[in-house]
Amino acid sequence: MSCPNPIASGQGLRVGLLGMADNSATKVLLQELNNFGYPPDVAFLLQPSFKIQFTRLVRKLKAAGLKATLLRVFYAISSKKIKKNKPVDQSTFLPPELHFVDSVNSEDCRTKIKAAKLDLLLLSVDCLVGCGTFSLPKYGTLNAHPGWIPSYRGLGSTLCMVRDGFLPAISVHIVDEGIDTGPVILRETIKADAATLGQQGEIYSLQSQAEMFSKVIGMYETGQVEFIDTFLEPSNMTRGISNRDAVRIRKKIEREPVGLKSVDH
């Protein structure tokens, strides 16, 4: 299925990123996109309220356990947040336009995105984005999901894939009102490193997401976007796994990094 609005070869795109000011994932993704030659022109950064932060903390505690939650809290306290006109550090790329919002679905956020006149918007948030936001860019909003869509949708997809004997994967898709259900543009298997313990695995996964985002942006620029036909493939929503099982799977991957296969073989 071809892209409904192909872009003429050689034409550049105006790309934005919707991320979080207090999350390391957004900083890594911004830097890696710049390294791959596709730095966003503008970023919209969520500065969460205490209520939102508390909700995220509870969700992290339930999904990953006390130790992982405390480590995330320590990182959040010790690391520097992205602030207007104040560079985080020399290794972090920041786009020329920065906007801060209190909700990804607020009228203020949507007004700022609309005014930016974007071709594409990239996601780096851990909350649900409404249609009134993700539908604003000319060609839509892209998500780089750490899982093979549609077989592994939802939270915890990477570990669920490894649990089932498959290598991790990244799927770039158009965001719609479902959870990881929009049209898929690109899917690729990545190394088992994405499932390992610690910050190293998370950074590798983010680097892979940035690379996939970059490939898809290039496809749009050259008018070569084609949606993958997934109609006959099984669609499953992963519900995550217990913290005990997560630790066991990660340790097993670190001891035995071979033996996993690609989901498409």
C-alpha positions as CSV (number, residue, x, y, z in Angstrom):
1,M,0.0,0.0,0.0
2,S,1.6,3.2,-1.1
3,C,1.9,6.5,0.8
4,P,-1.2,8.6,0.0
5,N,0.9,11.8,-0.2
6,P,4.3,11.0,-1.6
7,I,6.9,13.8,-1.4
8,A,8.9,14.8,-4.4
9,S,12.5,13.5,-4.4
10,G,15.0,15.8,-2.8
11,Q,12.3,17.8,-0.9
12,G,13.1,18.4,2.8
13,L,10.6,17.8,5.6
14,R,9.8,19.9,8.6
15,V,9.9,17.4,11.5
16,G,9.0,17.8,15.1
17,L,9.4,15.7,18.2
18,L,6.9,15.4,21.1
19,G,8.9,14.3,24.1
20,M,9.5,14.8,27.9
21,A,11.7,17.3,29.5
22,D,12.6,15.1,32.4
23,N,13.1,11.8,30.7
24,S,16.5,10.5,29.5
25,A,14.8,8.8,26.5
26,T,14.0,12.1,24.9
27,K,17.5,13.4,25.3
28,V,19.1,10.3,23.8
29,L,16.6,10.2,20.9
30,L,17.2,13.9,20.1
31,Q,21.0,13.3,20.1
32,E,20.8,10.1,18.0
33,L,18.5,11.7,15.4
34,N,21.1,14.4,15.0
35,N,23.8,11.8,14.7
36,F,21.9,10.1,11.9
37,G,21.5,13.4,10.0
38,Y,17.8,14.0,10.8
39,P,17.7,16.5,13.6
40,P,14.1,17.7,14.4
41,D,13.4,21.3,13.6
42,V,11.3,21.7,16.7
43,A,10.6,19.9,20.0
44,F,7.5,20.0,22.2
45,L,8.5,18.9,25.7
46,L,6.1,17.8,28.4
47,Q,6.8,19.2,31.8
48,P,4.6,16.9,33.9
49,S,2.7,18.0,36.9
50,F,3.1,16.3,40.3
51,K,-0.1,14.3,39.6
52,I,1.3,13.0,36.3
53,Q,4.7,12.2,37.9
54,F,3.0,10.3,40.7
55,T,1.0,8.2,38.2
56,R,4.1,7.4,36.2
57,L,5.9,6.4,39.4
58,V,3.1,4.0,40.4
59,R,3.0,2.5,36.9
60,K,6.8,2.0,36.9
61,L,6.6,0.4,40.4
62,K,3.9,-2.1,39.2
63,A,5.7,-2.9,36.0
64,A,9.4,-3.1,37.0
65,G,9.5,-3.4,40.8
66,L,11.0,-1.3,43.6
67,K,14.7,-1.5,42.6
68,A,14.1,-0.3,39.0
69,T,11.7,2.4,40.3
70,L,14.2,3.8,42.8
71,L,16.9,3.8,40.1
72,R,14.7,5.8,37.8
73,V,13.8,8.3,40.7
74,F,17.6,8.7,41.4
75,Y,18.3,9.3,37.8
76,A,15.5,11.9,37.5
77,I,16.8,13.7,40.6
78,S,20.4,13.7,39.6
79,S,20.1,14.3,35.9
80,K,19.6,17.7,34.3
81,K,16.2,18.4,32.8
82,I,15.8,20.1,29.5
83,K,15.1,23.8,30.2
84,K,14.5,26.7,27.9
85,N,17.6,28.6,26.9
86,K,19.7,26.3,29.2
87,P,21.7,23.6,27.4
88,V,21.6,20.2,29.2
89,D,25.2,19.4,28.3
90,Q,27.5,19.5,25.3
91,S,26.5,16.0,24.2
92,T,22.8,16.7,24.0
93,F,21.4,18.1,20.7
94,L,18.5,20.6,21.1
95,P,16.5,21.8,18.1
96,P,16.4,25.5,17.4
97,E,12.7,25.7,18.5
98,L,11.7,24.4,21.9
99,H,8.2,24.6,23.4
100,F,7.1,23.4,26.8
101,V,3.6,22.1,27.5
102,D,1.8,20.8,30.6
103,S,-0.2,18.1,28.6
104,V,0.3,16.5,25.2
105,N,-3.5,16.8,24.7
106,S,-4.0,20.4,25.9
107,E,-5.2,23.1,23.6
108,D,-1.9,24.9,24.2
109,C,0.1,22.0,23.0
110,R,-2.1,21.5,19.9
111,T,-1.9,25.2,19.1
112,K,1.9,25.1,19.2
113,I,2.1,22.0,17.0
114,K,-0.4,23.5,14.5
115,A,1.6,26.7,14.3
116,A,4.8,24.8,13.6
117,K,3.3,23.6,10.3
118,L,4.9,20.1,10.5
119,D,5.2,17.4,7.9
120,L,5.9,14.7,10.5
121,L,5.8,14.5,14.3
122,L,7.9,11.9,16.2
123,L,6.8,10.5,19.5
124,S,8.9,10.1,22.7
125,V,6.3,10.1,25.5
126,D,4.9,7.5,27.9
127,C,1.3,8.7,27.8
128,L,-1.6,8.3,25.3
129,V,-1.8,11.0,22.7
130,G,-5.2,12.0,21.4
131,C,-6.4,12.3,17.8
132,G,-6.6,16.1,18.2
133,T,-2.8,16.1,18.6
134,F,-1.4,13.2,16.5
135,S,-3.5,14.2,13.4
136,L,-2.1,17.7,13.1
137,P,1.1,17.1,11.0
138,K,0.6,16.9,7.2
139,Y,1.7,13.3,6.9
140,G,0.8,12.2,10.4
141,T,2.6,11.2,13.6
142,L,5.2,8.4,13.8
143,N,5.9,6.1,16.7
144,A,8.9,3.7,16.9
145,H,7.5,0.8,18.9
146,P,10.0,-1.6,20.5
147,G,8.2,-4.7,19.3
148,W,7.1,-6.5,16.1
149,I,3.7,-5.1,15.1
150,P,1.1,-6.5,15.1
151,S,2.3,-9.6,16.9
152,Y,3.8,-7.7,19.8
153,R,1.9,-4.6,20.7
154,G,1.8,-2.7,24.0
155,L,4.1,-2.4,27.0
156,G,6.8,-5.0,27.6
157,S,6.9,-6.1,24.0
158,T,10.7,-6.5,23.9
159,L,10.9,-8.9,26.9
160,C,7.8,-10.8,25.7
161,M,9.5,-11.4,22.3
162,V,12.7,-12.6,24.0
163,R,10.6,-14.8,26.4
164,D,9.0,-16.4,23.3
165,G,12.4,-17.1,21.7
166,F,12.5,-14.1,19.3
167,L,15.0,-11.3,18.8
168,P,13.8,-7.8,19.8
169,A,12.4,-5.6,17.0
170,I,11.5,-2.0,16.2
171,S,8.3,-1.1,14.2
172,V,7.7,2.4,12.9
173,H,4.1,3.1,12.3
174,I,1.6,5.9,11.9
175,V,-0.2,6.7,15.1
176,D,-3.9,6.2,15.2
177,E,-6.5,5.9,18.0
178,G,-5.5,2.3,18.9
179,I,-2.5,1.1,20.8
180,D,0.3,0.3,18.2
181,T,-2.4,-0.4,15.6
182,G,-1.6,2.3,12.9
183,P,-0.2,1.5,9.4
184,V,3.3,0.0,9.7
185,I,6.0,1.5,7.5
186,L,9.1,-0.3,8.6
187,R,10.0,-3.3,10.8
188,E,13.4,-4.6,11.6
189,T,14.9,-7.1,14.0
190,I,17.6,-5.7,16.3
191,K,20.2,-7.3,18.6
192,A,19.4,-9.0,21.9
193,D,21.3,-6.1,23.6
194,A,18.0,-4.2,23.8
195,A,16.7,-6.7,26.4
196,T,19.7,-6.6,28.7
197,L,19.8,-5.1,32.1
198,G,20.8,-1.5,32.9
199,Q,21.2,1.7,30.9
200,Q,23.2,0.1,28.1
201,G,20.2,-1.9,26.9
202,E,17.9,1.1,27.0
203,I,20.4,3.3,25.1
204,Y,20.9,0.7,22.4
205,S,17.1,0.4,22.0
206,L,16.8,4.2,21.7
207,Q,19.6,4.3,19.1
208,S,17.8,1.7,17.1
209,Q,14.6,3.7,17.3
210,A,16.4,6.8,16.1
211,E,17.9,4.9,13.2
212,M,14.5,3.6,12.2
213,F,12.9,7.0,12.5
214,S,15.7,8.4,10.2
215,K,15.1,5.7,7.6
216,V,11.4,6.4,7.5
217,I,12.0,10.2,7.2
218,G,14.3,9.5,4.3
219,M,11.6,7.3,2.7
220,Y,9.1,10.2,3.0
221,E,11.6,12.7,1.5
222,T,12.1,10.5,-1.6
223,G,8.5,9.4,-2.0
224,Q,9.3,5.8,-1.3
225,V,6.9,5.1,1.6
226,E,4.9,1.9,1.3
227,F,2.8,0.6,4.2
228,I,3.3,-3.1,5.1
229,D,0.3,-5.3,4.6
230,T,-0.2,-6.9,8.0
231,F,-3.9,-7.8,7.5
232,L,-3.4,-11.6,7.7
233,E,-0.8,-11.4,10.6
234,P,-1.9,-12.2,14.1
235,S,-2.4,-9.2,16.3
236,N,-1.6,-9.5,20.0
237,M,-1.5,-7.1,22.9
238,T,1.3,-7.8,25.3
239,R,0.4,-7.3,29.0
240,G,3.9,-7.2,30.3
241,I,5.5,-9.8,32.6
242,S,6.3,-9.8,36.3
243,N,9.4,-8.1,37.6
244,R,10.9,-11.5,38.6
245,D,10.4,-13.0,35.1
246,A,11.9,-9.8,33.6
247,V,15.0,-10.1,35.6
248,R,15.3,-13.8,34.8
249,I,14.9,-13.2,31.1
250,R,17.5,-10.4,31.1
251,K,20.1,-12.3,33.0
252,K,19.6,-15.3,30.6
253,I,20.2,-13.1,27.6
254,E,23.4,-11.7,29.2
255,R,24.6,-15.3,29.8
256,E,23.4,-16.8,26.5
257,P,23.0,-14.1,23.9
258,V,22.5,-16.6,21.1
259,G,19.7,-18.9,20.1
260,L,17.0,-16.3,19.4
261,K,15.5,-16.1,16.0
262,S,13.8,-13.3,14.0
263,V,10.0,-13.3,14.2
264,D,9.6,-13.1,10.4
265,H,11.4,-16.4,9.8
